[in-house]
Structure formats: structure tokens, C-alpha cells
Amino acid sequence: MRVYENGIEGKLLGAFTGDVAPPMLTTSEDELLVVFRSDYTQGSAGFTAQYTIAECPNNCGDDAGVCVGGVCQCTPEYTGDGCETPLCPNNCSQHGTCVTANSTGCVCNDGFKGALGADALSLRLWQSI
């Protein structure tokens, strides 16, 4: 038995023979192909296969992240369990620079300040000082 990601031209995940169950296989692709071949010299009960789909919250914001094993891996511009929160909403209200390193967020330009609490950030409150 051979198992491929994304069809016969895709990556071979494993080739298995004998009567020992193969290890669990994991993929983030949306297609697996199982090719089973018998040489007709032995008759047996065959095999069973099981699968689960690890879903991620909010489908990882569609283009804001990738679902890996049921956990979102967000792009640097997004955060949250489902990559639903922009790191720098409204491009820092045009009064700052978005710093994605270490999920820093908005760094204000001179003459501006912004509250860093989640409520103030989501309301995009900025003040001229």
C-alpha cells in the first residue's frame, strides 16, 4: 500500500507491506490517495482506514493564516486563535508604524499616542499631543 498527498504525482507519505499497521500519517493537504495492490497469492480480510479533519477556528481568517493540526499559524499581520485580529488595525490610523516582529503592533509617530488596551486599540483611539 502506498499513500500520497495530492494524488499520484504528489509527495509519497509512505509505502507499507505485511501485516503490521502503518504509523499514523498527518498532512495539511486536502487530498490523500491510497493505492492498494494485491498479488493474489493470499486472501485476507483487507484493511480499514480512518481519518479525522482537524478544523481551526474561523478557518484561520481564510488568507490570514494556515491550519496545522487544528491550530492556526497566523501570518505576521494577524493574531488570535483564529487569526481574526489584525495586529495593526486601520494601518495604525495613519499615525504610526506597524511592527510585526514579536507581535509588537503599532508604534506611534512623534506627536501621537495611543492606549494599548484591547478596547482602545479596537476603537482606533489616537490623540494629538
URQUI-V406326 format. One record per pair of residues at least 4 apart in sequence whose C-alpha atoms are under 6 Angstrom apart, sorted by the first residue. I is the first residue (numbers start at 1). J is the second residue. D is the distance in whole Angstrom. If there is no record, write none. Layout:
i=I j=J d=D
i=I j=J d=D
This chain:
i=1 j=15 d=6
i=1 j=16 d=5
i=1 j=35 d=6
i=1 j=36 d=5
i=2 j=14 d=6
i=2 j=15 d=4
i=2 j=34 d=6
i=2 j=35 d=5
i=3 j=12 d=6
i=3 j=13 d=5
i=3 j=14 d=6
i=3 j=33 d=6
i=3 j=34 d=5
i=4 j=10 d=6
i=4 j=11 d=5
i=4 j=12 d=4
i=4 j=13 d=5
i=4 j=32 d=6
i=4 j=33 d=5
i=5 j=10 d=5
i=5 j=11 d=5
i=5 j=31 d=6
i=5 j=32 d=5
i=6 j=10 d=5
i=6 j=31 d=5
i=6 j=32 d=6
i=7 j=33 d=5
i=54 j=69 d=6
i=54 j=70 d=5
i=55 j=70 d=5
i=56 j=67 d=6
i=56 j=70 d=5
i=56 j=71 d=6
i=57 j=82 d=5
i=58 j=82 d=5
i=60 j=65 d=5
i=60 j=66 d=6
i=60 j=72 d=6
i=60 j=82 d=4
i=60 j=83 d=5
i=61 j=83 d=5
i=61 j=84 d=6
i=64 j=74 d=6
i=64 j=75 d=6
i=64 j=83 d=6
i=65 j=73 d=5
i=65 j=74 d=4
i=65 j=75 d=5
i=66 j=72 d=6
i=66 j=73 d=5
i=67 j=71 d=6
i=67 j=72 d=5
i=74 j=78 d=6
i=74 j=83 d=5
i=76 j=100 d=6
i=77 j=87 d=5
i=78 j=83 d=5
i=78 j=85 d=6
i=78 j=86 d=4
i=78 j=87 d=5
i=79 j=83 d=5
i=79 j=85 d=5
i=80 j=84 d=6
i=80 j=85 d=6
i=87 j=105 d=5
i=88 j=92 d=5
i=88 j=98 d=6
i=88 j=105 d=5
i=88 j=106 d=6
i=92 j=96 d=5
i=92 j=106 d=6
i=95 j=109 d=6
i=96 j=106 d=6
i=96 j=107 d=5
i=96 j=108 d=4
i=96 j=109 d=5
i=97 j=106 d=6
i=97 j=107 d=5
i=98 j=105 d=5
i=98 j=106 d=5
i=99 j=104 d=6
i=99 j=105 d=5
i=100 j=104 d=6
i=100 j=105 d=6
i=108 j=112 d=6
i=108 j=113 d=6
i=111 j=128 d=6
i=111 j=129 d=5
i=112 j=127 d=6
i=112 j=128 d=5
i=112 j=129 d=6
i=113 j=126 d=6
i=113 j=127 d=6
i=114 j=126 d=5
i=115 j=120 d=6
i=120 j=125 d=6
